[in-house]
Amino acid sequence: MDLAAAVAPTTLARQRTLPVAGPLIPLLPDGALPRGRAVSCRGIAATSLAVALVAEAAVAGSWLAVVDVPWLGVEAVAELGVPLERLVRVDPGADASWVDLVAAVLDGFELVITRMPPRLNAGVVRRVQARVQAREAVLITVGDPGPLLADITMAASSPGWEGVEHGWGRLRGRRVAVSATGRRVPRPRRADLWLPCPDGTVATATSPIVAVPTPVVSAPDPERSVAAVAIGAAAG
């Protein structure tokens, strides 16, 4: 048996992808983030989901650029497992072009998290996607992708908070139902996840999700950790 020929497909597949945390593997067709592709994260936990998707690759050595996501705090990124030495935030000024910023960071970063500006021309977005493919990067959008043709769309819904009763308490984690669909997902996939789990990262939820309103913690000396209250709850 030719051992080199046998392992070549696996090696090639790894070269074409970036790793994700174990609980996210079943949601992705390759069990990883495909290089040169766009991923859209939507729903109540869109921002948390985007960060969770890139954490493992950042730990493995990939650089992450966050472009124009002002509500995404450094504390929350760190709690979800991203090494801060692998993170660069790019906050555009009033006259900055989103297209130029994203094109620039794609020259040096394998992972880019951004939000899509309104009223972008579809032709401009196609050029950005072509650059993503040419650089073998992964572009992850938060919220409405606009004219972006996402290869994978991941949506988080049915949020359920643990640790809050009668409007106050210590937040221990949030459970969500995450679905994956899109051009690169032959069949829709779904998983129930802690996002974040009690230690701030992502984990598989082992009990049914009970949907409850997103809490406002108002107890004396409230504990606000848990990935910065899941990155501002309403922001996702």
FENRABEL-V665451 format. One record per backbone hydrogen bond with DSSP energy under -0.5 kcal/mol. CO is the residue of the C=O (numbers start at 1). NH is the residue of the N-H. E is the energy in kcal/mol with one decimal. If there is no record, write none. Layout:
co = [CO | CO]
nh = [NH | NH]
e = [E | E]
This chain:
co = [1 | 2 | 3 | 4 | 5 | 7 | 8 | 9 | 10 | 11 | 12 | 14 | 16 | 18 | 19 | 21 | 21 | 22 | 22 | 24 | 24 | 25 | 28 | 32 | 32 | 33 | 34 | 37 | 38 | 38 | 39 | 39 | 40 | 40 | 41 | 42 | 43 | 45 | 46 | 47 | 48 | 49 | 50 | 51 | 51 | 52 | 52 | 54 | 55 | 56 | 57 | 58 | 63 | 63 | 64 | 65 | 65 | 66 | 66 | 67 | 69 | 71 | 73 | 74 | 75 | 76 | 77 | 78 | 81 | 83 | 84 | 86 | 88 | 89 | 90 | 90 | 93 | 96 | 97 | 98 | 99 | 100 | 101 | 102 | 104 | 105 | 105 | 110 | 111 | 112 | 113 | 114 | 117 | 121 | 122 | 123 | 124 | 125 | 126 | 127 | 128 | 129 | 130 | 131 | 132 | 132 | 133 | 137 | 137 | 138 | 138 | 139 | 139 | 140 | 141 | 145 | 148 | 150 | 151 | 152 | 152 | 153 | 154 | 155 | 156 | 157 | 159 | 160 | 162 | 162 | 163 | 165 | 167 | 168 | 169 | 173 | 174 | 175 | 176 | 176 | 177 | 178 | 179 | 180 | 181 | 182 | 184 | 189 | 191 | 191 | 192 | 193 | 194 | 194 | 196 | 196 | 197 | 201 | 201 | 203 | 209 | 215 | 216 | 219 | 222 | 223 | 225 | 226 | 227 | 228 | 229 | 232 | 232 | 233 | 236]
nh = [3 | 6 | 7 | 8 | 9 | 11 | 12 | 13 | 14 | 15 | 16 | 17 | 35 | 33 | 57 | 24 | 25 | 25 | 26 | 27 | 28 | 28 | 31 | 30 | 34 | 18 | 37 | 139 | 151 | 152 | 41 | 141 | 42 | 154 | 143 | 156 | 46 | 49 | 50 | 51 | 52 | 53 | 54 | 54 | 55 | 21 | 56 | 58 | 59 | 60 | 62 | 61 | 110 | 111 | 88 | 67 | 113 | 68 | 90 | 115 | 72 | 73 | 77 | 78 | 79 | 80 | 82 | 81 | 83 | 86 | 87 | 64 | 66 | 91 | 68 | 92 | 96 | 98 | 101 | 102 | 103 | 104 | 105 | 106 | 107 | 108 | 109 | 138 | 65 | 140 | 67 | 142 | 120 | 125 | 126 | 127 | 128 | 129 | 130 | 131 | 132 | 133 | 134 | 135 | 136 | 137 | 136 | 36 | 37 | 112 | 140 | 39 | 141 | 114 | 41 | 148 | 150 | 183 | 184 | 40 | 154 | 181 | 42 | 179 | 44 | 177 | 212 | 175 | 172 | 173 | 165 | 168 | 218 | 165 | 171 | 162 | 195 | 160 | 178 | 193 | 157 | 191 | 155 | 189 | 153 | 185 | 186 | 180 | 178 | 193 | 205 | 176 | 197 | 203 | 174 | 195 | 200 | 196 | 197 | 194 | 211 | 217 | 218 | 222 | 224 | 171 | 229 | 230 | 231 | 232 | 233 | 234 | 235 | 236 | 48]
e = [-1.0 | -1.8 | -2.1 | -1.2 | -0.6 | -2.4 | -2.8 | -2.3 | -2.0 | -1.8 | -1.3 | -1.1 | -2.9 | -2.9 | -0.6 | -1.8 | -0.8 | -1.1 | -0.5 | -1.3 | -0.6 | -1.4 | -1.6 | -0.5 | -0.5 | -2.3 | -0.9 | -2.0 | -2.1 | -1.5 | -0.5 | -2.6 | -0.5 | -3.4 | -2.6 | -2.1 | -1.6 | -2.7 | -2.2 | -2.3 | -2.5 | -2.0 | -1.1 | -0.5 | -1.3 | -0.5 | -0.6 | -2.2 | -2.3 | -1.8 | -2.5 | -1.2 | -0.6 | -1.8 | -2.1 | -0.6 | -2.6 | -0.6 | -3.3 | -0.9 | -1.9 | -0.9 | -1.9 | -2.5 | -2.3 | -1.6 | -2.0 | -1.7 | -0.5 | -2.2 | -1.5 | -3.1 | -2.5 | -0.5 | -2.6 | -0.7 | -1.0 | -0.6 | -2.4 | -2.6 | -2.4 | -2.1 | -2.4 | -1.9 | -1.1 | -1.6 | -1.9 | -2.6 | -2.5 | -3.3 | -2.9 | -2.0 | -0.6 | -2.0 | -2.2 | -1.5 | -1.8 | -2.5 | -2.1 | -1.7 | -2.2 | -2.2 | -2.4 | -2.4 | -0.6 | -2.0 | -0.7 | -2.7 | -0.8 | -2.3 | -0.5 | -3.1 | -0.5 | -2.3 | -2.9 | -2.0 | -1.2 | -0.6 | -2.3 | -2.8 | -0.5 | -2.5 | -2.8 | -2.6 | -1.4 | -2.8 | -1.8 | -3.2 | -2.9 | -1.1 | -0.5 | -1.7 | -0.8 | -2.1 | -0.6 | -2.9 | -3.8 | -2.2 | -0.6 | -2.8 | -2.4 | -2.4 | -2.1 | -2.3 | -3.4 | -1.5 | -0.6 | -2.5 | -3.2 | -0.6 | -2.6 | -2.7 | -0.5 | -1.7 | -2.5 | -0.8 | -2.9 | -0.7 | -3.2 | -3.7 | -0.6 | -0.6 | -0.5 | -0.8 | -0.7 | -0.7 | -3.4 | -2.7 | -2.8 | -1.9 | -1.5 | -2.2 | -1.2 | -1.2 | -3.1]
